[in-house]
Amino acid sequence: MISCILLAISVSIDALTLGITYGIKHSRITKISNLIVFSIAFVSTSFAIFLGKHISRLFSPSLATFIGSALLILLGIYSIYKSFNKNTEDYDLDHSNSIDKNEAILLALAVSTDASCVGLSCGIIGITGFVYPLFAALFHTIFINCGNIIAYSASKRIKLSDKCLAIFSGFVLILIGLIRL
């Protein structure tokens, strides 16, 4: 359970930074957009776990655990690498200062990619069920909104380093991968 929560938090850091970006730009995220982000993150992560579980049947349990753990470690390294070469995307395509349904779909697909990759790894190493997808979807939605609210209300007073958050996220993924080995 703790591993699922830590994984969900670590893959949701991008959602926090995007929420902060929108808050700084004074863009709002609607309730329907939140529902879309939650739904897409939950479904894509659940499917990735299902797929990972079936992939793991192709290998011995120890090899499947090694592959899943190695994927987590590689995702952590990639997350750290990405933090140094990151250009934050703007999904408010119509510049209306509100994320509508279509923009929310793009946003959800972008932020749930890491969660789905981790979900695939989870399925391979034997973490199954809906606990991780539920927490991943929940934290994505919460983090986008928290980042948005914080930055919207205090964009000139609070300085959060996106790079530090992304590096921390990468280290969490590497640590969990190493623990699973």
C-alpha positions in Angstrom: 0.0 0.0 0.0 2.8 2.4 0.9 4.6 1.6 -2.4 1.4 2.3 -4.3 1.0 5.7 -2.6 4.7 6.6 -3.1 4.5 5.6 -6.8 1.3 7.6 -7.3 2.8 10.7 -5.7 6.0 10.4 -7.7 4.3 10.1 -11.0 1.9 13.0 -10.2 4.7 15.6 -9.8 4.2 16.7 -13.4 0.6 17.3 -12.7 1.6 19.7 -9.8 4.0 21.6 -12.0 1.4 21.9 -14.8 -1.1 23.1 -12.2 1.4 25.7 -11.0 2.0 26.8 -14.6 -1.7 27.3 -15.2 -2.1 29.2 -11.9 0.7 31.6 -12.9 -1.1 32.2 -16.2 -4.4 32.6 -14.3 -6.0 29.7 -16.1 -8.7 27.7 -14.3 -9.4 24.0 -14.4 -13.1 23.2 -14.6 -14.9 20.4 -12.7 -15.6 18.5 -15.9 -11.9 18.9 -16.8 -11.0 17.4 -13.4 -13.3 14.5 -14.0 -11.7 13.9 -17.4 -8.2 13.9 -15.9 -9.2 11.5 -13.2 -11.0 9.1 -15.5 -8.2 9.0 -18.2 -5.5 8.6 -15.5 -7.4 5.8 -13.8 -8.3 3.9 -17.0 -4.9 4.2 -18.6 -3.1 3.1 -15.5 -5.5 0.2 -14.8 -5.0 -1.0 -18.4 -1.2 -0.7 -18.1 -1.3 -2.9 -14.9 -3.5 -5.4 -16.7 -1.1 -5.5 -19.6 1.9 -5.8 -17.3 0.4 -8.7 -15.5 -0.1 -10.6 -18.7 3.4 -9.7 -19.9 4.8 -11.1 -16.7 3.4 -14.5 -17.5 5.9 -14.8 -20.4 8.8 -14.7 -17.9 9.8 -16.5 -14.7 8.7 -14.7 -11.5 12.3 -13.6 -10.8 12.9 -12.4 -14.3 9.6 -10.5 -14.3 10.5 -8.8 -11.1 13.9 -7.8 -12.5 12.3 -6.4 -15.7 9.7 -4.5 -13.8 12.2 -3.1 -11.3 14.6 -2.2 -14.1 11.8 -0.3 -15.8 11.0 1.7 -12.6 14.7 2.6 -12.3 14.9 3.6 -16.0 11.8 5.7 -15.6 13.3 7.4 -12.5 16.5 8.1 -14.5 14.5 9.4 -17.4 12.4 11.6 -15.0 15.6 13.2 -13.6 17.0 13.7 -17.2 13.7 15.2 -18.3 13.8 17.7 -15.4 16.9 19.2 -16.9 15.5 19.4 -20.4 11.9 20.3 -19.7 9.7 22.6 -21.7 6.4 22.9 -19.9 3.5 22.4 -22.4 0.6 24.7 -22.5 -2.7 22.8 -23.0 -4.8 25.9 -22.9 -4.9 25.9 -26.6 -7.5 28.6 -27.1 -5.9 30.9 -24.4 -9.3 31.3 -22.7 -7.7 31.0 -19.2 -9.9 27.9 -18.7 -9.1 24.3 -19.5 -12.1 23.0 -21.4 -13.1 19.4 -22.1 -10.9 18.9 -25.2 -7.9 20.5 -23.6 -8.4 18.4 -20.5 -8.2 15.2 -22.6 -4.8 16.3 -24.0 -3.6 17.3 -20.5 -4.8 14.0 -19.0 -3.0 12.0 -21.7 0.2 13.9 -21.1 0.2 13.6 -17.3 -0.9 10.0 -17.2 1.8 8.7 -19.5 4.3 8.3 -16.6 1.6 6.7 -14.4 0.8 4.2 -17.2 4.5 3.3 -17.7 4.8 2.7 -13.9 1.5 0.8 -14.0 3.0 -1.5 -16.7 6.0 -2.1 -14.4 3.7 -2.7 -11.4 1.8 -5.3 -13.3 5.1 -7.1 -14.3 6.4 -7.2 -10.7 3.1 -8.3 -9.3 1.5 -5.2 -7.9 -2.1 -5.6 -9.3 -5.5 -4.3 -8.5 -7.0 -0.9 -8.5 -5.1 0.7 -5.5 -2.3 2.2 -7.6 -4.5 3.4 -10.4 -7.0 5.0 -7.9 -4.2 6.8 -6.1 -2.5 7.9 -9.3 -5.7 9.3 -10.7 -6.6 11.0 -7.4 -3.1 12.5 -6.9 -3.0 13.7 -10.5 -6.3 15.5 -10.0 -5.4 16.9 -6.6 -1.9 18.0 -7.6 -3.1 19.8 -10.7 -5.7 21.7 -8.6 -3.3 22.4 -5.7 -0.7 23.7 -8.0 -3.2 25.8 -9.8 -4.7 27.3 -6.6 -1.4 28.0 -4.9 0.1 29.6 -8.0 -3.1 31.5 -8.9 -3.3 33.1 -5.4 0.4 33.7 -4.8 2.2 33.6 -8.1 4.5 36.5 -7.2 5.3 35.5 -3.6 5.9 31.7 -3.7 8.8 30.2 -5.8 8.6 26.5 -6.3 11.3 24.8 -8.2 9.8 22.4 -10.8 13.2 20.9 -11.4 13.7 19.9 -7.7 10.2 18.3 -7.6 11.0 16.3 -10.8 14.4 15.2 -9.5 12.8 14.0 -6.2 10.1 12.1 -8.2 12.9 10.4 -10.2 14.7 9.3 -7.1 11.5 7.9 -5.6 11.0 5.8 -8.7 14.6 4.6 -8.6 14.4 3.8 -4.9 11.2 1.7 -5.3 12.8 -0.1 -8.2 15.9 -0.9 -6.1 13.7 -2.1 -3.2 11.8 -4.4 -5.5 15.0 -5.9 -6.8 
